[in-house]
Amino acid sequence: MRALAVDHTSPGHLSLTDVPDPRPAAHEALVRVEAVSLNFGEVHGATRPEVPDGTVLGWDAAGVVVQAAADGSGPAEGARVVTLGETGWAELRAVPAALLGTAPEDADPGALSTVPVAGLSALHVLRRMGSLLGRRVLVTGASGGVGRYAVQLAARAGAHVVAISRSSAQADGLRSLGAREVHPEPAAVREPVAAVLDNVGGRHLVDAFAALSAGGTLFSVGRSSEADAVLPPDALLGNEGRHDRSIRTFFLFGDPAAGFSADLTWLAGEIAAGRLDPGISWRGSWARHAEAVQTLLDRRLHGKAVLDLQ
Ligand SMILES: NC(=O)c1ccc[n+]([C@@H]2O[C@H](COP(=O)([O-])OP(=O)(O)OC[C@H]3O[C@@H](n4cnc5c(N)ncnc54)[C@H](OP(=O)(O)O)[C@@H]3O)[C@@H](O)[C@H]2O)c1
């Protein structure tokens, strides 16, 4: 089969090449991949010298089941699916039922492919916040893949969403996704917030933590700024209504995989019905992978990059 594999001599450290077909285990379905979406983590991972040439990466992929799992788990042949895993940038992917959600037949595979890492991360972090009804929730890096899903899902759950984007051009779009306030940085937020989903780290994390009301929690999802988060001594004071605040780490792949199938199916259904915007800001054939990867590495993307396998 063809795959987009690590090749340190090529632009973006990836090239289209032939690799052996996967051999599914009894609990795995074989999926013909139609579209993949890219995440900074895996794209950046491909550039690391210790990752050998020929390695196939890729967490997000959508396609059609061409061979159902032999043990009867998961969907039947012909089902349209969205999948999470490690080796998605290839024409075929073997996936266990726990990492696979089903989607309506007419759903756009490109839109579905944006769901796994970004959609699941947003959903699982927001769930950890508890009821969001009437509560102020701050989302940093709101114009990104995780951020766009977080803004939409938090707004749907009844939160007053405070979105942070450095780019003023993103403000109208974020409001249309459900943000009630858009600010260029967390330091500009005037009213306290009950919870934070932080995609950026560095100064954003420090200032977002300062915006928390008593008992509030900041969930550290990403470090897109690649900057140190330096908390001055006063940042950890608990007086004047700032007591009992916390910072929690999050790792999607650390969540029990048993929960992913139902959530992938639900998110895929919402995408297919037009109730969630996949936030695609770059889309093209996987032959144009170098262009897409460079856009990601340069951090010029505001949303998801999707490659169609054609
Ligand atoms: N822990 C986990 O399991 C997990 C899961 C998924 C993702 N992540 C991580 O979470 C982060 C977000 O993921 P994503 O897919 O949403 O990434 P993304 O699409 O690249 O979005 C990141 C957003 O952060 C903002 N940003 C980028 N660089 C910045 C900087 N120097 N200072 C301030 N803001 C900056 C940008 O928004 P503006 O330009 O509009 O400000 C951008 O849209 C990434 O670091 C990713 O690796 C972690």
Ligand as a Chemical Component Dictionary entry (heavy atoms), coordinates in Angstrom:
data_LIG
# 
_chem_comp.id                   LIG 
_chem_comp.type                 NON-POLYMER 
_chem_comp.pdbx_formal_charge   0 
_chem_comp.three_letter_code    LIG 
# 
loop_
_chem_comp_atom.comp_id 
_chem_comp_atom.atom_id 
_chem_comp_atom.alt_atom_id 
_chem_comp_atom.type_symbol 
_chem_comp_atom.charge 
_chem_comp_atom.model_Cartn_x 
_chem_comp_atom.model_Cartn_y 
_chem_comp_atom.model_Cartn_z 
_chem_comp_atom.pdbx_ordinal 
LIG N1  N1  N 0  -2.394 16.619 26.036 1  
LIG C1  C1  C 0  -2.965 16.018 25.003 2  
LIG O1  O1  O 0  -3.374 14.854 25.035 3  
LIG C2  C2  C 0  -3.147 16.824 23.760 4  
LIG C3  C3  C 0  -4.153 16.512 22.844 5  
LIG C4  C4  C 0  -4.321 17.326 21.729 6  
LIG C5  C5  C 0  -3.484 18.423 21.524 7  
LIG N2  N2  N 1  -2.489 18.673 22.408 8  
LIG C6  C6  C 0  -1.629 19.855 22.270 9  
LIG O2  O2  O 0  -2.511 20.966 22.470 10 
LIG C7  C7  C 0  -2.085 22.084 21.699 11 
LIG C8  C8  C 0  -3.227 22.532 20.821 12 
LIG O3  O3  O 0  -3.459 21.547 19.835 13 
LIG P1  P1  P 0  -4.130 21.986 18.468 14 
LIG O4  O4  O 0  -4.223 20.780 17.633 15 
LIG O5  O5  O -1 -5.348 22.781 18.754 16 
LIG O6  O6  O 0  -2.985 22.971 17.893 17 
LIG P2  P2  P 0  -3.141 24.104 16.801 18 
LIG O7  O7  O 0  -4.228 23.750 15.852 19 
LIG O8  O8  O 0  -1.772 24.334 16.296 20 
LIG O9  O9  O 0  -3.672 25.371 17.614 21 
LIG C9  C9  C 0  -2.911 26.022 18.580 22 
LIG C10 C10 C 0  -3.390 27.455 18.713 23 
LIG O10 O10 O 0  -2.583 28.066 19.712 24 
LIG C11 C11 C 0  -2.306 29.406 19.355 25 
LIG N3  N3  N 0  -0.851 29.616 19.413 26 
LIG C12 C12 C 0  0.076  29.020 18.653 27 
LIG N4  N4  N 0  1.305  29.478 18.989 28 
LIG C13 C13 C 0  1.116  30.388 19.960 29 
LIG C14 C14 C 0  1.987  31.216 20.691 30 
LIG N5  N5  N 0  3.318  31.235 20.478 31 
LIG N6  N6  N 0  1.447  32.022 21.617 32 
LIG C15 C15 C 0  0.135  32.049 21.811 33 
LIG N7  N7  N 0  -0.749 31.294 21.118 34 
LIG C16 C16 C 0  -0.251 30.460 20.214 35 
LIG C17 C17 C 0  -2.802 29.635 17.945 36 
LIG O11 O11 O 0  -3.943 30.464 18.031 37 
LIG P3  P3  P 0  -3.878 32.044 17.715 38 
LIG O12 O12 O 0  -2.801 32.262 16.691 39 
LIG O13 O13 O 0  -5.246 32.316 17.199 40 
LIG O14 O14 O 0  -3.591 32.682 19.002 41 
LIG C18 C18 C 0  -3.216 28.261 17.456 42 
LIG O15 O15 O 0  -4.397 28.288 16.689 43 
LIG C19 C19 C 0  -0.859 21.611 20.935 44 
LIG O16 O16 O 0  0.285  21.995 21.697 45 
LIG C20 C20 C 0  -0.993 20.097 20.913 46 
LIG O17 O17 O 0  0.253  19.452 20.766 47 
LIG C21 C21 C 0  -2.302 17.915 23.525 48 
# 
loop_
_chem_comp_bond.comp_id 
_chem_comp_bond.atom_id_1 
_chem_comp_bond.atom_id_2 
_chem_comp_bond.value_order 
_chem_comp_bond.pdbx_ordinal 
LIG N1  C1  SING 1  
LIG C1  O1  DOUB 2  
LIG C1  C2  SING 3  
LIG C2  C3  SING 4  
LIG C2  C21 DOUB 5  
LIG C3  C4  DOUB 6  
LIG C4  C5  SING 7  
LIG C5  N2  DOUB 8  
LIG N2  C6  SING 9  
LIG N2  C21 SING 10 
LIG C6  O2  SING 11 
LIG C6  C20 SING 12 
LIG O2  C7  SING 13 
LIG C7  C8  SING 14 
LIG C7  C19 SING 15 
LIG C8  O3  SING 16 
LIG O3  P1  SING 17 
LIG P1  O4  DOUB 18 
LIG P1  O5  SING 19 
LIG P1  O6  SING 20 
LIG O6  P2  SING 21 
LIG P2  O7  DOUB 22 
LIG P2  O8  SING 23 
LIG P2  O9  SING 24 
LIG O9  C9  SING 25 
LIG C9  C10 SING 26 
LIG C10 O10 SING 27 
LIG C10 C18 SING 28 
LIG O10 C11 SING 29 
LIG C11 N3  SING 30 
LIG C11 C17 SING 31 
LIG N3  C12 SING 32 
LIG N3  C16 SING 33 
LIG C12 N4  DOUB 34 
LIG N4  C13 SING 35 
LIG C13 C14 SING 36 
LIG C13 C16 DOUB 37 
LIG C14 N5  SING 38 
LIG C14 N6  DOUB 39 
LIG N6  C15 SING 40 
LIG C15 N7  DOUB 41 
LIG N7  C16 SING 42 
LIG C17 O11 SING 43 
LIG C17 C18 SING 44 
LIG O11 P3  SING 45 
LIG P3  O12 DOUB 46 
LIG P3  O13 SING 47 
LIG P3  O14 SING 48 
LIG C18 O15 SING 49 
LIG C19 O16 SING 50 
LIG C19 C20 SING 51 
LIG C20 O17 SING 52 
# 
